[in-house]
Amino acid sequence: MIRLRERITRLPLRWQIGSLVVLGLLTIFVLFDVLGRSIAEDAKQRTVTGWANIATSTATVIDSEIDLEYERLEQVAALLGQSAGPGSERLLLDGFGGAALGHAVLVAPDRSVLWSSASSAETTAVVGDPRILDPLTTGARYASGVVSVQGHAVVVLAVPVRGPRGPTGVVALVFIPAEGVIGDLVSSARGLAKTGHAELVDLNDRVIASSESSEVLGPGEHPDFYDPHLAHRTSGVGLTEPVGPSDPADSGQRHDMAFVSLSSAPWGFALGGSDAELSADAVRWERQTVFLGATSLLVAMLLVWVTTRAVVRPILALAAASRQIASGDLATRVPLGGEGEVRVLAQAFEEMRDKLRAALSEVAVEKSRYEGIVTSMADAVVTTDPAGRITAFNPAAAALTGWAIDEALGQRWRDVVVPRGTDGPGTGDHDGGTGRMTLRRRDGADVSVSVTRSAISDRDGRAAGTVRVLRDISAEAEVERMKEEFLATVSHELRTPLGFIMGYATSLLLPDAPDDRATTRRFLGVIADSSRELEQLVDDLLDMTKIGSGTLSVTPRATRLGPLVRAAVDRARVRGPEHRILRSIPTSLPLIHADPRRIEQVLYDLLDNAVKYSPDGGSVTVSAERTADEVTISVVDEGLGIPADELVSVFERFHRGRVARARGITGTGLGLAICKGIIEAHGGRIWAESPPASARVARGSAIRFTVPIASHPSADTPDEEPAPASASAPR
């Protein structure tokens, strides 16, 4: 979006106006198109919902018709089970033979026909149905799939006949659904669309009855949609897959269909129509929108061209005049052309030209006065413009930096006054205040200087540059260096948690602060975590003070190492989730004689260091082994390594190695010194190892320390000691 705006602003005015008009019209027509599509989609959805309601109603009526015939069959079956003989059975069946939907057949358990009012072909279809005798074993109603008998689609309903001594047969009803009430219902349920169609399908996805008579006995038109519903006896509405070549009229089209499974038979009723027909309104709306949009754009562009033509020419003349003024030509008058606001603008340019001539005269006087003052000063004075380029450079600055005045003018401030480091407030290019820095002279020598900065502002208060006064303070800089480095490091470490506490506490105190419990708890959690960081930093300083004075105390006891390692690893994983932290602690290790809280503190500090100095995704391994009467614990990483000349000095207080300073890794330089003090208070040793830089494998580093083995472990020492209470505090 920003790049598009930049490109538009680079265009001529008439094209900018035209572009904005085009964007506005396009936005309006896109909104109209979305609205039309939404209306068309809503109409389509109402049609599909109507189809679903029709399908449900039709399926309900079909179910009631089939249930009625089942009930009649079951009444006859009950009377047949109580009949006295074949004569009475024939009388009952003769009376049922005129059923509303078809003809009756009585089948014996051996599949012989005891009685039939159906044609021979229909009787054969009944006897040939492999599942016609299922009611004898299930005792339930049975409905067959559709079969072809003499060109007609025929289905069979059957119920069991039970006599006093058990099942005596099955009475079945043979009927043609397409010629009865069911066929009329299917035909009348086409729906409202021109392409609407309805069909009744059996469990095998064959058409029992259809609004298109040619489809009867054939496969269902949308088996991909019917089969899941038939298999699970469910109902639903959806969009089918494209119709195949079996139906040339609808080939390639997708239909919106409503499907309802019958409850009285394993059949389903489907009703729907072409999705293209239902979406025709949306397509027609889109075409009309495109036509109207194109026409409106042409008319709008013509009007824009006519309107801007009378404005652009005078503005181009004013642009030429402004370029003359910018080049220093204040003698040429500005042409007063154009009408209305354009003429007012030209008059304003002419007034500006007159005032500029007067202002330049005043500036020349002030410049001469300023140059005299700066040249006579004993301190180095350097002024820069907002881009940081030197605009003034007095003789004292030349003597301090070793640069000639002519060479320094126009150079960037940082290229001439090359800083080796900054200390104190106001170290930016345009801010004010006083600070110190070590600069590198042109001959390579380092000089410590104090820098006083003042911002140069224009009449509107905007930054117009910076003036710097530099004074050589090399003598006192070295004395302050160590002190200032430590204060800066501690200040940096304090600033982060204090910033979190202040920011989240202020957010909670605002009038519009979040009032939901989860957000408040999250804010309070951040404040608590930051408070614990501050507490830990203070504890580290106190620990360092105790170590320096020899008053650090530990309370050793028989302790298992495994739980301490596990607690430290869990905390380290929270701080460095992108690293893999591995444990290799043998279960056979003896108990150690150590203060659990202090040893966990050492483990966590070593893991935290390993994570800081390891690449993202690297591995850190904690391992332990018994050596004589002590246990050696190692924390090994795949990180930046430790130079050979720093393997001993890394355990000194406030030591921060070259790698940490070069890469900007935060820390106070107290962690390893505290670890050394704690381990030595236990009577152990701690040291660092790192392979040489020429090794072909990842360099990494290893910190190892020892703790003594408990000589008399307590009998009630648990197998797994819980983590100390301080384990939850971040370090």
KETI-942381 format. One line per 10 residues: number of its first residue (from 1); their letters; for each residue x, y, z of C-alpha. Coordinates in steps of 0.05 Angstrom, whole numbers, padded with zeros to 5 digits. Example, Ala and Ser with C-alpha at 12.3 -4.5 7.8 and 13.67 -1.06 7.14 Angstrom:
<rs>
1> as> 00246,-00090,00156  00273,-00021,00143
</rs>
This chain:
<rs>
1> mirlreritr> 00000,00000,00000  00057,00048,00016  00092,00034,-00050  00027,00045,-00088  00017,00112,-00054  00089,00132,-00071  00079,00114,-00143  00015,00155,-00147  00047,00216,-00116  00101,00215,-00170
11> lplrwqigsl> 00050,00221,-00225  00028,00287,-00255  -00031,00321,-00220  -00083,00302,-00271  -00062,00230,-00267  -00064,00232,-00191  -00135,00259,-00192  -00154,00208,-00245  -00123,00151,-00205  -00162,00171,-00142
21> vvlglltifv> -00227,00175,-00182  -00214,00107,-00212  -00199,00077,-00144  -00262,00108,-00114  -00307,00082,-00170  -00275,00014,-00169  -00287,00010,-00094  -00360,00029,-00103  -00372,-00022,-00157  -00336,-00076,-00119
31> lfdvlgrsia> -00381,-00063,-00060  -00442,-00066,-00106  -00417,-00131,-00135  -00408,-00161,-00066  -00478,-00137,-00046  -00509,-00167,-00110  -00473,-00233,-00100  -00496,-00235,-00028  -00569,-00223,-00049  -00564,-00276,-00103
41> edakqrtvtg> -00532,-00325,-00056  -00587,-00312,-00005  -00640,-00326,-00057  -00604,-00389,-00077  -00601,-00412,-00005  -00676,-00399,00004  -00690,-00441,-00058  -00647,-00499,-00032  -00680,-00494,00036  -00749,-00497,00002
51> waniatstat> -00726,-00560,-00035  -00704,-00591,00030  -00772,-00577,00061  -00809,-00606,00000  -00763,-00667,00001  -00777,-00678,00075  -00852,-00671,00066  -00853,-00718,00007  -00811,-00769,00042  -00858,-00766,00102
61> vidseidley> -00919,-00780,00058  -00883,-00837,00023  -00864,-00866,00091  -00936,-00862,00114  -00960,-00898,00050  -00910,-00954,00058  -00924,-00960,00133  -00998,-00966,00116  -00984,-01025,00070  -00938,-01056,00121
71> erleqvaall> -00994,-01052,00173  -01043,-01085,00125  -00992,-01140,00111  -00980,-01151,00185  -01055,-01156,00198  -01062,-01208,00143  -01000,-01244,00170  -01030,-01246,00239  -01096,-01276,00212  -01058,-01326,00170
81> gqsagpgser> -01020,-01349,00232  -01087,-01364,00266  -01122,-01395,00204  -01150,-01466,00207  -01124,-01489,00140  -01110,-01474,00066  -01182,-01457,00052  -01185,-01401,00103  -01116,-01376,00081  -01141,-01368,00009
91> llldgfggaa> -01202,-01330,00033  -01158,-01281,00072  -01109,-01272,00015  -01164,-01265,-00037  -01191,-01208,00005  -01121,-01176,00008  -01106,-01187,-00065  -01137,-01121,-00083  -01087,-01080,-00044  -01082,-01007,-00063
101> lghavlvapd> -01009,-01011,-00084  -01002,-01080,-00116  -01010,-01156,-00110  -00998,-01206,-00053  -00956,-01270,-00053  -00951,-01322,00003  -00884,-01357,00005  -00869,-01419,00045  -00803,-01428,00083  -00779,-01473,00026
111> rsvlwssass> -00791,-01415,-00024  -00852,-01450,-00053  -00911,-01405,-00071  -00971,-01422,-00028  -01015,-01368,-00059  -01007,-01309,-00106  -01051,-01254,-00137  -00992,-01228,-00178  -00972,-01246,-00248  -00924,-01303,-00259
121> aettavvgdp> -00868,-01255,-00274  -00880,-01217,-00210  -00886,-01282,-00170  -00820,-01305,-00199  -00787,-01239,-00179  -00812,-01249,-00108  -00787,-01321,-00102  -00722,-01303,-00136  -00706,-01248,-00086  -00649,-01279,-00044
131> rildplttga> -00671,-01240,00018  -00746,-01252,00013  -00744,-01300,00073  -00703,-01253,00117  -00766,-01235,00159  -00769,-01308,00182  -00702,-01300,00218  -00703,-01226,00236  -00777,-01220,00251  -00774,-01150,00220
141> ryasgvvsvq> -00804,-01118,00159  -00768,-01125,00093  -00765,-01079,00032  -00728,-01101,-00030  -00690,-01060,-00080  -00723,-01043,-00147  -00724,-01097,-00201  -00749,-01098,-00272  -00811,-01141,-00286  -00839,-01138,-00357
151> ghavvvlavp> -00809,-01068,-00365  -00837,-01041,-00300  -00798,-01020,-00237  -00824,-01067,-00183  -00808,-01069,-00108  -00829,-01120,-00055  -00852,-01109,00017  -00853,-01171,00062  -00870,-01190,00134  -00865,-01258,00169
161> vrgprgptgv> -00925,-01304,00182  -00920,-01340,00249  -00965,-01398,00268  -00973,-01432,00335  -00912,-01476,00320  -00866,-01422,00292  -00856,-01387,00225  -00900,-01413,00169  -00879,-01367,00113  -00874,-01296,00087
171> valvfipaeg> -00930,-01254,00058  -00904,-01204,00007  -00934,-01145,-00030  -00911,-01133,-00102  -00924,-01063,-00129  -00901,-01013,-00181  -00884,-00947,-00145  -00883,-00905,-00208  -00957,-00920,-00222  -00985,-00907,-00153
181> vigdlvssar> -00989,-00852,-00102  -00914,-00855,-00092  -00901,-00842,-00166  -00949,-00783,-00165  -00914,-00754,-00105  -00845,-00760,-00137  -00869,-00729,-00202  -00902,-00670,-00167  -00840,-00655,-00124  -00795,-00627,-00179
191> glaktghael> -00786,-00561,-00145  -00788,-00491,-00174  -00726,-00488,-00219  -00728,-00507,-00293  -00675,-00560,-00283  -00708,-00587,-00220  -00717,-00662,-00215  -00736,-00713,-00162  -00723,-00787,-00154  -00733,-00844,-00105
201> vdlndrvias> -00673,-00891,-00101  -00663,-00958,-00066  -00604,-00981,-00024  -00565,-01001,-00087  -00573,-00930,-00116  -00623,-00952,-00169  -00681,-00907,-00186  -00749,-00933,-00161  -00789,-00873,-00184  -00769,-00808,-00218
211> sessevlgpg> -00799,-00743,-00243  -00762,-00763,-00308  -00793,-00830,-00326  -00734,-00849,-00370  -00689,-00852,-00309  -00729,-00907,-00273  -00690,-00972,-00262  -00625,-00935,-00280  -00571,-00913,-00232  -00584,-00851,-00189
221> ehpdfydphl> -00560,-00787,-00221  -00514,-00768,-00163  -00487,-00832,-00130  -00430,-00792,-00098  -00482,-00753,-00058  -00534,-00809,-00047  -00488,-00866,-00025  -00463,-00837,00042  -00534,-00819,00063  -00562,-00887,00042
231> ahrtsgvglt> -00507,-00923,00078  -00519,-00886,00144  -00594,-00873,00135  -00583,-00797,00141  -00609,-00735,00107  -00575,-00673,00082  -00567,-00616,00032  -00505,-00606,-00011  -00471,-00594,-00078  -00458,-00656,-00120
241> epvgpsdpad> -00399,-00674,-00164  -00405,-00657,-00239  -00455,-00700,-00276  -00421,-00753,-00319  -00431,-00768,-00394  -00490,-00815,-00377  -00535,-00753,-00377  -00515,-00711,-00438  -00565,-00656,-00421  -00532,-00641,-00353
251> sgqrhdmafv> -00462,-00668,-00368  -00408,-00629,-00329  -00459,-00592,-00286  -00463,-00594,-00211  -00530,-00597,-00176  -00555,-00572,-00109  -00592,-00631,-00079  -00634,-00645,-00017  -00634,-00719,00004  -00680,-00751,00056
261> slssapwgfa> -00673,-00824,00078  -00739,-00861,00088  -00753,-00891,00156  -00799,-00946,00130  -00752,-00974,00077  -00678,-00970,00061  -00692,-00920,00006  -00681,-00846,-00002  -00716,-00788,-00035  -00675,-00734,-00072
271> lggsdaelsa> -00697,-00667,-00099  -00655,-00613,-00131  -00632,-00575,-00193  -00574,-00545,-00230  -00527,-00501,-00190  -00514,-00460,-00253  -00587,-00441,-00257  -00589,-00421,-00184  -00526,-00379,-00193  -00551,-00345,-00256
281> davrwerqtv> -00573,-00283,-00218  -00503,-00273,-00189  -00471,-00280,-00258  -00520,-00232,-00289  -00508,-00181,-00233  -00433,-00186,-00243  -00439,-00173,-00318  -00483,-00113,-00307  -00435,-00086,-00254  -00375,-00093,-00301
291> flgatsllva> -00412,-00057,-00358  -00435,00000,-00314  -00367,00006,-00281  -00330,00010,-00348  -00379,00063,-00374  -00373,00105,-00310  -00297,00102,-00312  -00294,00128,-00383  -00341,00186,-00367  -00303,00202,-00303
301> mllvwvttra> -00235,00202,-00337  -00261,00249,-00391  -00287,00298,-00339  -00222,00294,-00300  -00181,00310,-00362  -00223,00370,-00380  -00223,00398,-00309  -00149,00390,-00294  -00124,00418,-00360  -00141,00489,-00338
311> vvrpilalaa> -00106,00479,-00271  -00042,00443,-00291  -00012,00496,-00338  -00008,00552,-00286  00019,00503,-00234  00075,00482,-00282  00094,00555,-00289  00096,00562,-00213  00139,00500,-00208  00190,00530,-00256
321> asrqiasgdl> 00191,00595,-00215  00201,00556,-00150  00261,00520,-00181  00292,00587,-00198  00283,00610,-00126  00313,00546,-00100  00374,00555,-00144  00386,00625,-00113  00354,00668,-00166  00313,00717,-00124
331> atrvplggeg> 00313,00772,-00175  00264,00741,-00225  00192,00756,-00209  00140,00699,-00204  00088,00700,-00262  00018,00715,-00235  -00021,00669,-00282  -00082,00625,-00272  -00148,00639,-00237  -00177,00630,-00168
341> evrvlaqafe> -00134,00592,-00118  -00078,00583,-00169  -00070,00659,-00175  -00071,00665,-00099  -00015,00614,-00097  00026,00653,-00147  00019,00716,-00106  00041,00678,-00044  00104,00654,-00082  00120,00727,-00100
351> emrdklraal> 00114,00749,-00027  00158,00691,-00006  00211,00713,-00056  00213,00783,-00026  00219,00758,00045  00274,00709,00026  00317,00765,-00002  00311,00802,00065  00325,00739,00106  00387,00721,00067
361> sevaveksry> 00417,00788,00082  00407,00777,00157  00435,00706,00153  00499,00731,00121  00512,00777,00181  00498,00721,00232  00543,00673,00195  00602,00720,00198  00592,00731,00272  00588,00655,00285
371> egivtsmada> 00651,00639,00246  00691,00690,00285  00669,00660,00352  00682,00587,00332  00750,00601,00302  00776,00633,00365  00753,00577,00413  00806,00532,00446  00758,00472,00447  00742,00432,00385
381> vvttdpagri> 00676,00454,00354  00641,00412,00301  00572,00428,00272  00532,00380,00229  00469,00383,00188  00409,00337,00199  00442,00283,00156  00503,00283,00201  00550,00318,00151  00600,00368,00178
391> tafnpaaaal> 00584,00441,00163  00636,00475,00208  00703,00451,00234  00747,00498,00275  00824,00495,00281  00820,00462,00350  00778,00405,00320  00831,00396,00266  00886,00391,00318  00845,00341,00360
401> tgwaidealg> 00825,00294,00303  00884,00302,00256  00838,00321,00197  00849,00384,00157  00790,00433,00157  00780,00430,00081  00781,00353,00082  00732,00348,00140  00678,00394,00113  00623,00355,00079
411> qrwrdvvvpr> 00645,00288,00110  00599,00249,00156  00610,00263,00230  00623,00190,00246  00676,00185,00191  00717,00242,00220  00704,00236,00294  00709,00160,00296  00681,00134,00362  00712,00077,00399
421> gtdgpgtgdh> 00656,00076,00450  00606,00122,00483  00590,00134,00556  00536,00178,00586  00474,00213,00561  00463,00244,00493  00503,00197,00448  00458,00205,00388  00471,00248,00327  00420,00303,00342
431> dggtgrmtlr> 00405,00300,00416  00431,00347,00469  00471,00337,00533  00541,00320,00555  00577,00254,00548  00644,00221,00539  00673,00181,00483  00738,00151,00458  00754,00174,00388  00806,00150,00340
441> rrdgadvsvs> 00851,00203,00310  00869,00200,00237  00939,00175,00256  00908,00116,00294  00917,00141,00365  00859,00138,00414  00837,00200,00452  00784,00203,00507  00741,00265,00501  00681,00296,00533
451> vtrsaisdrd> 00627,00317,00484  00576,00372,00496  00520,00370,00446  00467,00422,00430  00413,00416,00379  00406,00469,00324  00333,00485,00309  00300,00525,00255  00245,00577,00265  00192,00522,00272
461> graagtvrvl> 00231,00483,00324  00251,00428,00277  00321,00398,00281  00368,00433,00233  00433,00401,00258  00478,00393,00319  00536,00431,00348  00588,00391,00387  00643,00416,00433  00698,00365,00445
471> rdisaeaeve> 00750,00369,00501  00808,00321,00512  00798,00283,00579  00845,00223,00567  00876,00229,00636  00812,00215,00675  00779,00168,00625  00821,00107,00642  00806,00116,00716  00731,00116,00704
481> rmkeeflatv> 00729,00060,00652  00721,-00001,00696  00671,00034,00741  00629,00060,00684  00629,-00007,00648  00601,-00042,00708  00549,00012,00721  00527,00010,00649  00521,-00065,00650  00480,-00067,00714
491> shelrtplgf> 00437,-00009,00690  00422,-00047,00626  00403,-00109,00665  00358,-00069,00711  00324,-00031,00655  00290,-00090,00622  00251,-00117,00682  00236,-00046,00706  00209,-00029,00638  00163,-00090,00640
501> imgyatslll> 00139,-00073,00710  00126,00000,00693  00093,-00015,00627  00045,-00069,00652  00030,-00034,00718  00014,00031,00680  -00031,-00009,00633  -00070,-00037,00692  -00078,00034,00721  -00105,00065,00658
511> pdapddratt> -00180,00083,00656  -00189,00036,00597  -00147,-00020,00627  -00170,-00091,00610  -00220,-00116,00661  -00222,-00190,00642  -00190,-00236,00694  -00145,-00273,00644  -00112,-00210,00617  -00103,-00180,00687
521> rrflgviads> -00071,-00245,00712  -00025,-00246,00651  -00003,-00173,00664  00008,-00189,00738  00048,-00251,00718  00094,-00209,00675  00103,-00159,00733  00117,-00216,00781  00168,-00248,00734  00203,-00181,00724
531> sreleqlvdd> 00204,-00170,00799  00236,-00238,00808  00289,-00218,00756  00304,-00155,00796  00307,-00197,00859  00354,-00246,00827  00400,-00191,00802  00403,-00162,00873  00414,-00232,00900  00472,-00241,00851
541> lldmtkigsg> 00504,-00177,00874  00495,-00197,00947  00523,-00266,00932  00583,-00234,00898  00593,-00189,00958  00590,-00249,01005  00638,-00288,00962  00686,-00229,00961  00683,-00222,01036  00686,-00298,01048
551> tlsvtpratr> 00618,-00300,01083  00579,-00342,01032  00547,-00400,01070  00519,-00466,01044  00479,-00520,01079  00502,-00586,01049  00465,-00651,01060  00457,-00718,01026  00422,-00702,00962  00404,-00736,00896
561> lgplvraavd> 00431,-00701,00835  00377,-00723,00786  00319,-00680,00811  00364,-00619,00814  00386,-00628,00742  00314,-00640,00720  00289,-00576,00755  00345,-00534,00725  00333,-00563,00655  00258,-00549,00660
571> rarvrgpehr> 00271,-00476,00678  00323,-00469,00623  00275,-00496,00571  00226,-00441,00588  00280,-00388,00574  00307,-00423,00511  00251,-00465,00480  00287,-00466,00413  00346,-00506,00441  00349,-00580,00455
581> ilrsiptslp> 00372,-00592,00526  00392,-00664,00539  00405,-00700,00605  00453,-00758,00616  00450,-00772,00691  00463,-00846,00709  00413,-00874,00759  00471,-00908,00795  00502,-00843,00818  00512,-00839,00893
591> lihadprrie> 00482,-00784,00935  00522,-00719,00936  00539,-00677,00996  00512,-00609,00973  00463,-00552,00986  00406,-00569,00937  00385,-00497,00926  00456,-00473,00911  00473,-00531,00865  00409,-00521,00826
601> qvlydlldna> 00427,-00447,00821  00495,-00466,00791  00464,-00515,00742  00412,-00464,00719  00464,-00409,00711  00509,-00455,00669  00450,-00477,00626  00428,-00405,00617  00498,-00386,00594  00500,-00446,00546
611> vkyspdggsv> 00433,-00425,00515  00456,-00352,00507  00521,-00371,00471  00491,-00427,00428  00459,-00420,00360  00383,-00427,00356  00365,-00501,00352  00432,-00523,00382  00440,-00577,00434  00461,-00569,00506
621> tvsaertade> 00478,-00632,00546  00481,-00640,00621  00519,-00703,00643  00550,-00730,00707  00599,-00785,00726  00632,-00810,00789  00706,-00798,00796  00737,-00825,00860  00703,-00793,00920  00667,-00738,00880
631> vtisvvdegl> 00618,-00729,00824  00637,-00689,00762  00580,-00652,00728  00588,-00624,00657  00547,-00574,00617  00568,-00578,00543  00542,-00534,00487  00552,-00526,00412  00560,-00450,00416  00612,-00398,00402
641> gipadelvsv> 00666,-00428,00445  00715,-00394,00493  00783,-00368,00469  00841,-00404,00501  00866,-00341,00536  00798,-00332,00570  00788,-00403,00598  00811,-00380,00667  00789,-00307,00667  00716,-00325,00651
651> ferfhrgrva> 00707,-00340,00725  00729,-00270,00747  00676,-00221,00771  00648,-00173,00718  00686,-00210,00663  00650,-00209,00596  00689,-00242,00540  00705,-00214,00472  00650,-00257,00440  00596,-00229,00487
661> rargitgtgl> 00617,-00157,00474  00623,-00166,00399  00555,-00199,00392  00518,-00155,00442  00500,-00213,00489  00471,-00185,00553  00495,-00202,00623  00529,-00173,00685  00591,-00217,00683  00574,-00244,00753
671> glaickgiie> 00543,-00312,00736  00606,-00355,00729  00641,-00318,00787  00582,-00335,00832  00582,-00408,00808  00656,-00412,00825  00644,-00384,00895  00588,-00434,00908  00627,-00494,00883  00689,-00475,00923
681> ahggriwaes> 00645,-00466,00985  00625,-00540,00975  00699,-00560,00971  00694,-00573,00896  00728,-00547,00833  00701,-00513,00770  00736,-00502,00703  00722,-00488,00629  00743,-00527,00567  00737,-00508,00494
691> ppasarvarg> 00768,-00541,00431  00815,-00499,00390  00787,-00455,00334  00819,-00499,00281  00778,-00561,00299  00734,-00585,00244  00676,-00600,00291  00630,-00548,00322  00672,-00510,00372  00626,-00504,00432
701> sairftvpia> 00649,-00504,00504  00643,-00545,00567  00638,-00521,00640  00653,-00576,00690  00651,-00576,00766  00656,-00627,00822  00618,-00638,00886  00636,-00688,00941  00599,-00754,00950  00557,-00760,01014
711> shpsadtpde> 00596,-00807,01060  00536,-00825,01105  00471,-00819,01066  00408,-00812,01108  00366,-00875,01112  00302,-00837,01098  00328,-00800,01036  00273,-00805,00983  00285,-00836,00915  00264,-00770,00882
721> epapasasap> 00274,-00705,00919  00225,-00649,00902  00254,-00587,00870  00271,-00532,00920  00222,-00476,00932  00265,-00428,00892  00261,-00470,00829  00204,-00430,00801  00241,-00363,00805  00275,-00342,00739
731> r> 00349,-00327,00744
</rs>
